[in-house]
Amino acid sequence: MESIDVVVIGAGAAGLFCAGVAGQLGRSSLVIDHAQKIGEKIRISGGGRCNFTNLLTNHQHFLSMNPHFVKSALARYSSQDFIELINKYQIAFHEKHQGQLFCDGSATEIIDMLMHECEIGHVQIQHPMKVQAIEAYDGLWKVSTEQKVYLSKNVVIATGGLPVPAIGASDFGLQIAKQFDIAIIEPRPALVPLAFTSQIFSAIEDFAGLSTKVKISAGHVKERYGKGRFDEDLLITHKGLSGPAVLQASSYWTEGQAIDVAWVDSKIFEELLNEESSRSKTVDQLLIEFIPARLAKEFAKQLDLHGKKWAEVSKTSRQQLINLMCHWNVKPAGTLGWNKAEVMLGGIDTKELDSKTLMSRKHPGLFFIGECVDVTGHLGGHNFQWAWSSAYACAHSLIN
Ligand SMILES: Cc1cc2nc3c(=O)[nH]c(=O)nc-3n(C[C@H](O)[C@H](O)[C@H](O)COP(=O)(O)OP(=O)(O)OC[C@H]3O[C@@H](n4cnc5c(N)ncnc54)[C@H](O)[C@@H]3O)c2cc1C
């Protein structure tokens, strides 16, 4: 048996960062991962450029049963703190939109940085290695792997969520919670494209690849995570709807509900319709001021208004057109599931954890950080910021 100050399970964003910080605080640290390649989610993130944080990150960008839970960790280690680290490594980056920061080069620069931070902290990294059991043992934690048994006062579960099992995702965190009688919030795929069984357009193939800015909303104030509203791009695909707008809305969507899409700003649209000069224009001509021509034609056809002059459109049809353009209500059949989701909603119930330390309230020395916790960020770098912030709070709170 080998004694060590902290065993971190999972060498992803949160696990590597936590071990590096703990190591540099003088704690002997070991990270164990079952995957052949570690940090894979970082590598594939942000289209290979890793949207590593967001300048605007605050608690309002997270879904959790307790929306205040993230505040303490985010205040202790903010996006500015992570940017300082990035600058120290001279990693070039740029802001895309709404505060999203991406590497100019490649996401592997972030992985290299984390590995270097671990090196400075003399962190041992073992992979691929399977953890066979975690047990309480004489006031310590006994972590049994295929090759060795470790004894430690601290075990950190940083095994992430269920998305993309092909690159190492597992339900390890949820299983450990079950073993130690720790409550979980039922997991659900989030930041995920939405699928439709019935055809939402006459032939969706004709529209695949089409992208346009919309206002979208999903969920309900009285539901698990409330209502989400976003102004982003919507992308039509062969399978349904995607793009940032739909990914964001998917986190708030539940089975059986409709999502609400406004293709146009209702005030501006109605103003245009009321203009005298609009009377002689066709419906298609009016719509293409706001949406791509192919979509304009489809919508005009759906209401039997294709080629019709605005002055000739009945009051009922006018209202139908306004509804279609400002409140397109469609019911997704489901999501594209764990293979296509970027994050997991739900996870370890935040009631079970101390928000300052991320330690289990029932089991001293057992920590949960990163995506396995019921904290899910909006699209845009917030999820990585949660990984860094929760890891930092944990590394500074290990039991001596
Ligand atoms: C395609 C894609 C793009 C994304 N892009 C962004 C982005 O640009 N910005 C952003 O903020 N977020 C992004 N995310 C989300 C982000 O990747 C995650 O929120 C983040 O990686 C979570 O960090 P984590 O350390 O908790 O988990 P992970 O980074 O997933 O790490 C978990 C680690 O645990 C290991 N593990 C799992 N099970 C076991 C086990 N049983 N035993 C041992 N090890 C185990 C895994 O192999 C993995 O190495 C993206 C996600 C995806 C899927």
The ligand as an SDF file (V2000), in Angstrom:
LIG
                    3D

 53 58  0  0  0  0  0  0  0  0999 V2000
  -17.5030   18.2930  -28.1050 C   0  0  0  0  0  0  0  0  0  0  0  0
  -17.4000   19.0890  -26.8300 C   0  0  0  0  0  0  0  0  0  0  0  0
  -16.9770   20.4080  -26.8930 C   0  0  0  0  0  0  0  0  0  0  0  0
  -16.8980   21.1730  -25.7280 C   0  0  0  0  0  0  0  0  0  0  0  0
  -16.4550   22.4550  -25.8100 N   0  0  0  0  0  0  0  0  0  0  0  0
  -16.3840   23.2200  -24.6880 C   0  0  0  0  0  0  0  0  0  0  0  0
  -15.8730   24.5240  -24.7240 C   0  0  0  0  0  0  0  0  0  0  0  0
  -15.3670   24.9870  -25.7540 O   0  0  0  0  0  0  0  0  0  0  0  0
  -15.9040   25.2680  -23.5770 N   0  0  0  0  0  0  0  0  0  0  0  0
  -16.3850   24.7590  -22.3850 C   0  0  0  0  0  0  0  0  0  0  0  0
  -16.3920   25.4790  -21.3790 O   0  0  0  0  0  0  0  0  0  0  0  0
  -16.8180   23.4840  -22.3190 N   0  0  0  0  0  0  0  0  0  0  0  0
  -16.8130   22.7040  -23.4240 C   0  0  0  0  0  0  0  0  0  0  0  0
  -17.2410   21.4020  -23.3400 N   0  0  0  0  0  0  0  0  0  0  0  0
  -17.5730   20.8620  -22.0010 C   0  0  0  0  0  0  0  0  0  0  0  0
  -16.2630   20.5560  -21.2380 C   0  0  0  0  0  0  0  0  0  0  0  0
  -15.4650   19.7260  -22.0550 O   0  0  0  0  0  0  0  0  0  0  0  0
  -16.5510   19.8550  -19.9110 C   0  0  0  0  0  0  0  0  0  0  0  0
  -17.4810   20.6100  -19.1800 O   0  0  0  0  0  0  0  0  0  0  0  0
  -15.2730   19.6880  -19.1020 C   0  0  0  0  0  0  0  0  0  0  0  0
  -14.3440   18.9230  -19.8130 O   0  0  0  0  0  0  0  0  0  0  0  0
  -15.5740   19.0170  -17.7850 C   0  0  0  0  0  0  0  0  0  0  0  0
  -14.3730   18.8150  -17.0960 O   0  0  0  0  0  0  0  0  0  0  0  0
  -14.2270   17.5870  -16.0970 P   0  0  0  0  0  0  0  0  0  0  0  0
  -12.7940   17.5810  -15.6750 O   0  0  0  0  0  0  0  0  0  0  0  0
  -15.2700   17.6220  -15.0720 O   0  0  0  0  0  0  0  0  0  0  0  0
  -14.5130   16.2900  -16.9790 O   0  0  0  0  0  0  0  0  0  0  0  0
  -13.6780   15.7490  -18.2320 P   0  0  0  0  0  0  0  0  0  0  0  0
  -12.8630   16.8130  -18.8350 O   0  0  0  0  0  0  0  0  0  0  0  0
  -14.6800   15.0290  -19.0580 O   0  0  0  0  0  0  0  0  0  0  0  0
  -12.6720   14.6890  -17.5870 O   0  0  0  0  0  0  0  0  0  0  0  0
  -13.0990   13.5010  -16.9760 C   0  0  0  0  0  0  0  0  0  0  0  0
  -11.9490   12.5260  -16.9940 C   0  0  0  0  0  0  0  0  0  0  0  0
  -12.3180   11.4200  -16.1740 O   0  0  0  0  0  0  0  0  0  0  0  0
  -11.9420   10.2240  -16.8080 C   0  0  0  0  0  0  0  0  0  0  0  0
  -12.7870    9.1300  -16.3240 N   0  0  0  0  0  0  0  0  0  0  0  0
  -14.1030    8.9260  -16.5790 C   0  0  0  0  0  0  0  0  0  0  0  0
  -14.4930    7.7920  -15.9700 N   0  0  0  0  0  0  0  0  0  0  0  0
  -13.4260    7.2820  -15.3140 C   0  0  0  0  0  0  0  0  0  0  0  0
  -13.2100    6.1200  -14.5440 C   0  0  0  0  0  0  0  0  0  0  0  0
  -14.1920    5.2460  -14.3210 N   0  0  0  0  0  0  0  0  0  0  0  0
  -11.9710    5.8960  -14.0260 N   0  0  0  0  0  0  0  0  0  0  0  0
  -10.9490    6.7770  -14.2670 C   0  0  0  0  0  0  0  0  0  0  0  0
  -11.0920    7.8670  -15.0300 N   0  0  0  0  0  0  0  0  0  0  0  0
  -12.3290    8.1390  -15.5300 C   0  0  0  0  0  0  0  0  0  0  0  0
  -12.1150   10.5050  -18.3050 C   0  0  0  0  0  0  0  0  0  0  0  0
  -11.3320    9.6350  -19.0750 O   0  0  0  0  0  0  0  0  0  0  0  0
  -11.6530   11.9720  -18.3840 C   0  0  0  0  0  0  0  0  0  0  0  0
  -10.2730   12.0490  -18.6500 O   0  0  0  0  0  0  0  0  0  0  0  0
  -17.2830   20.5970  -24.4710 C   0  0  0  0  0  0  0  0  0  0  0  0
  -17.6840   19.2720  -24.4330 C   0  0  0  0  0  0  0  0  0  0  0  0
  -17.7320   18.5150  -25.5910 C   0  0  0  0  0  0  0  0  0  0  0  0
  -18.1740   17.0720  -25.4940 C   0  0  0  0  0  0  0  0  0  0  0  0
  1  2  1  0
  2  3  1  0
  2 52  2  0
  3  4  2  0
  4  5  1  0
  4 50  1  0
  5  6  2  0
  6  7  1  0
  6 13  1  0
  7  8  2  0
  7  9  1  0
  9 10  1  0
 10 11  2  0
 10 12  1  0
 12 13  2  0
 13 14  1  0
 14 15  1  0
 14 50  1  0
 15 16  1  0
 16 17  1  0
 16 18  1  0
 18 19  1  0
 18 20  1  0
 20 21  1  0
 20 22  1  0
 22 23  1  0
 23 24  1  0
 24 25  2  0
 24 26  1  0
 24 27  1  0
 27 28  1  0
 28 29  2  0
 28 30  1  0
 28 31  1  0
 31 32  1  0
 32 33  1  0
 33 34  1  0
 33 48  1  0
 34 35  1  0
 35 36  1  0
 35 46  1  0
 36 37  1  0
 36 45  1  0
 37 38  2  0
 38 39  1  0
 39 40  1  0
 39 45  2  0
 40 41  1  0
 40 42  2  0
 42 43  1  0
 43 44  2  0
 44 45  1  0
 46 47  1  0
 46 48  1  0
 48 49  1  0
 50 51  2  0
 51 52  1  0
 52 53  1  0
M  END
$$$$
